[in-house]
């Protein structure tokens, strides 16, 4: 699906199921812009934010900043900002969250798009997402610079 024609065939409408915010363990990588937006939105100092809501993850490229997860049971790991099934920082949510499901690995093929649709009920529903918007999301993600230690 990475070929340009395939990107014009994608429908998506978020139905706020919070699949992308919970479930299996994972990482929400933060860029400087992501961090600054969250700091402004929450009106909190950087050190307090990092200590309360983040973790440093060794990635092989150095220590990288990710949001914490709340381990709610043995199989569910919710984003630290998921409250009652909703994102409590929605207006300031990180790029990774804003661009889901338009990630390279998901739009790479019809098969990967279909596979993701089994977990995300918004995939394949709603209006066609403009090809230009999808391309912009992919470009933004490719240019996303994860924060490294030290800040």
Helices and strands as residue ranges (DSSP letters): G 6-9, E 11-12, G 19-21, H 32-42, H 46-53, E 54-58, E 63-67, E 69-71, E 77-79, E 82-83, E 86-87, G 90-92, H 95-98, H 104-107, H 110-117, E 123-128, H 131-143
